[in-house]
Amino acid sequence: MIDLSNAHFAFLDLETTGLSPWFGDRVCEVGIVLSDGKRIKETYQTLVNPGRPLSPAAASTNRLDNETLRNAPIFSEIAGEIAKRLQGAIVVCHNAPFDLQFLDSEFRRLDRELHVPQVIDTLKIARENFDLPSYCLSVVAESFWVQVGEFHRALEDALTARLVFFSMMDLLKKDNKPLNNFISAYLSPAVPDDEIQLPTGLGEAIHSGKRLLITYVDGKGDQTQRWITPIQVLGMEDYIYLRAYCHLRKEERTFRLDRLVEVRIETDPNPHAR
């Protein structure tokens, strides 16, 4: 059995240009925190030149810009540094399938394989063991009284995931579950999974069963705000779309998910804004 107190962890978080590597999105920032048990041994952070523009949604979320990323190293230049830090570690992510599919894609572009035989997903642990209003990292951190800095930057989120993980492990001690119970392996998919992997907050909003107030950027760069009722997430030929009933147009429409720069779940059952 693996001893939590001296296990070697790599807490990993990525920022990306969009929602899916299967549609060409790339990694644009990497954050890694190495620790033996709770003792931090090293932190690593780098921006990455993704070779493509940020989507409107990504730029709104991580507040990076294309000019800054243009001067960063490309992934091939830092792949060895990442692989070295992950080797032999238990890799811990919040929403691990989302992050690891991107890292896997980057290594595949270099004709290299990503070997992550030991993975812990803090999102999975939280959902299976705690009743929380939301399971996005910011809400989970707040629920466990974790003091954090800036969200949606890779190193800060990796540091937050570390604190969240150890807080959950402390609370779950009473269940006498060994650390091995929370470990799985990342298996590289040959094709996308049937279930499209989405960021936690966006996925929760879409599947909440409630109307959403969205700020949407169209192909011309114009922003509009509207209420929608989600129907279905679709992987189409060029990207991932949300089919929804648009209360502004009073008809079903499709929206590219990487152009949703803000999404809010309806709280008032009879909002005035439509």
Secondary structure, 3 states (H helix, E strand, C coil): CCCCCCCEEEEEEEEECCCCHHHCCCEEEEEEEEEECCEEEEEEEEECECCCCCCHHHHHHHCCCHHHHHCCCEHHHHHHHHHHHHCCCEEEECCHHHHHHHHHHHHHHCCCCCCCCCEEEHHHHHHHHCCCCCCCHHHHHHHCCCCCCCCCCHHHHHHHHHHHHHHHHHHCHHHCCCHHHHCECCCCCCCCCCCCCCCHHHHHHHCCCCCEEEEEECCCCCEEEEEEEEEEEEECCCCEEEEEEECCCCEEEEEEHHHEEEEEECCCCCCCCC
